[in-house]
């Protein structure tokens, strides 16, 4: 991380999920594109002495998985309203504040056009502010209370305004003011807000979500295999019809589409990072043997041919 006593800002754009994953080096990210069409994201990162603020916008539906920065407590807030997103079976709205775990992974499906802020604040700074302001909040407990907090809409608007100020072009706000916002004003406001907020504890995982998890675990354990939907149904102990309904409910795609998307995302990742193997070798490794159909499916999904992706990174 590039933390410093002065604010450092990076404004970036990514044209693939893998580019985005690599651009946020303080997080461990593994996002998967869940709908067809060329991907685009814009992200603004601002580093201060004790915090990292991030503004992101995605033009595609994504399966977001990852781990937030270690030794920090990370908070998330939607920048604008939009289609439903669920985390731990709880709705993420413009009037909720999300707390990310620091040492375990998170997973959420975000809709097309998802627009959000996160701010990661060092635990030491949060502890210092809580003590200085005499706030009745246990930082250790907060670090382990991942999930969705329902808070006063007026407070969410205030937090959103400060995050907007912190992540706008720095010509509009001097570095000293940005550091004050990120290292003092926002941490204090967030802690004060959480004291009066309601922690919506994660709901028990429904049986249909457990069915989905069984199927996805099998896919993850056999990444290079060509898996049939009938096999997934058997693994998940359910009918193909029920499995189809569950995948569409939680991920917005059918099991067959999910299997294809996972492999295409994996190929794209290799095309970006693997400088030695040919496109054919990479495609074959992931189970694509008909190169014409593979190229057509790849272009439908990512808006460009695999050769175009390879050319940009080799």
WOFENMO-V537073 format. One record per backbone hydrogen bond with DSSP energy under -0.5 kcal/mol. NH is the residue of the N-H (numbers start at 1). CO is the residue of the C=O. E is the energy in kcal/mol with one decimal. If there is no record, write none. Layout:
NH,CO,E
NH,CO,E
This chain:
8,47,-2.5
10,45,-2.8
12,10,-0.6
12,43,-3.1
14,41,-2.3
20,16,-1.9
21,17,-2.8
22,18,-2.0
23,19,-1.4
23,20,-0.6
24,20,-1.1
25,23,-1.0
27,24,-1.5
28,67,-2.3
29,27,-0.7
30,65,-2.8
32,63,-2.0
34,61,-2.6
37,300,-0.6
37,301,-1.1
41,14,-2.1
42,57,-1.7
43,12,-2.4
44,55,-2.3
45,10,-3.0
46,53,-2.5
47,8,-3.0
48,51,-2.5
52,120,-2.1
53,46,-2.6
54,118,-2.9
55,44,-2.3
56,116,-2.8
57,42,-1.5
58,114,-2.5
59,40,-1.7
62,110,-1.9
63,32,-2.6
64,62,-0.8
64,108,-3.1
65,63,-0.6
66,106,-1.6
67,28,-2.4
68,101,-0.9
72,69,-1.1
73,121,-2.8
74,72,-0.5
74,100,-0.7
75,119,-2.4
76,98,-2.5
77,117,-2.5
78,93,-0.6
79,115,-2.5
80,115,-1.0
86,109,-0.5
87,90,-3.0
90,87,-1.8
92,85,-3.0
93,91,-0.7
96,93,-1.2
97,149,-2.7
98,76,-2.6
99,147,-2.7
100,74,-2.8
100,98,-0.5
102,143,-0.5
106,66,-2.6
108,64,-2.2
109,86,-0.6
110,62,-2.2
110,108,-0.6
113,58,-0.7
114,111,-1.3
116,56,-2.3
117,77,-3.2
118,54,-2.3
119,75,-2.2
120,52,-2.8
121,73,-2.4
121,119,-0.5
122,50,-2.3
123,71,-1.7
126,122,-2.1
127,123,-2.7
128,124,-2.3
129,125,-2.4
130,126,-2.5
131,127,-2.1
132,128,-2.7
133,129,-2.9
134,131,-0.6
135,130,-2.6
137,135,-2.1
139,137,-0.7
142,138,-2.3
143,139,-2.3
144,140,-0.8
144,141,-0.7
145,142,-1.6
147,99,-2.1
148,200,-0.8
149,97,-2.8
150,198,-3.0
151,95,-1.7
151,149,-0.6
155,152,-0.9
156,152,-2.0
157,153,-2.1
158,154,-1.7
159,155,-2.7
160,156,-2.7
161,157,-2.3
162,158,-2.1
163,159,-2.5
164,160,-2.4
165,161,-2.1
166,162,-2.4
167,163,-1.7
168,164,-0.8
168,165,-0.5
172,169,-2.3
173,170,-1.1
178,174,-1.9
179,175,-2.6
180,176,-2.0
181,177,-2.3
182,178,-2.7
183,179,-2.8
184,180,-1.4
185,180,-2.5
186,181,-3.2
188,184,-2.1
189,185,-2.5
190,186,-2.9
191,187,-2.3
192,188,-2.5
193,189,-2.4
194,190,-2.5
195,191,-1.7
196,192,-1.0
197,194,-0.9
198,150,-2.7
199,197,-0.6
200,148,-2.8
200,198,-0.8
201,199,-1.5
203,88,-1.6
210,206,-1.9
211,207,-1.8
212,208,-1.8
213,209,-2.6
214,210,-2.1
215,211,-1.8
216,212,-2.7
217,213,-2.5
218,214,-1.9
219,215,-1.9
220,216,-2.5
221,217,-2.0
222,218,-0.8
222,219,-0.7
223,220,-0.6
225,222,-1.0
227,225,-0.9
232,228,-1.7
233,229,-2.4
234,230,-1.8
235,231,-2.5
236,232,-2.6
237,233,-0.5
237,234,-0.8
238,233,-2.4
243,239,-2.5
244,240,-2.3
245,241,-1.9
246,242,-2.4
247,243,-2.5
248,244,-2.0
249,245,-2.0
250,246,-2.1
251,247,-2.8
252,247,-0.9
252,248,-0.6
253,247,-0.8
258,254,-2.6
259,255,-2.5
260,256,-1.8
261,257,-3.0
262,258,-2.7
263,259,-1.6
264,260,-2.6
265,261,-2.8
266,262,-1.8
267,263,-2.4
268,264,-2.6
269,265,-2.2
270,266,-2.0
271,267,-2.7
272,268,-1.6
273,269,-1.9
274,270,-3.5
275,273,-0.8
282,278,-2.3
283,279,-2.8
284,280,-2.8
285,281,-2.0
286,282,-1.3
286,283,-0.5
287,284,-1.9
288,283,-2.6
289,287,-0.7
291,289,-1.0
294,290,-2.6
295,291,-2.5
296,292,-1.9
297,293,-2.8
298,294,-2.7
299,295,-2.3
300,296,-2.3
301,297,-1.8
302,298,-2.9
303,299,-2.3
308,305,-0.8
309,305,-1.6
310,306,-2.6
311,307,-2.2
312,308,-1.6
313,309,-0.9
313,310,-0.8
314,310,-0.8
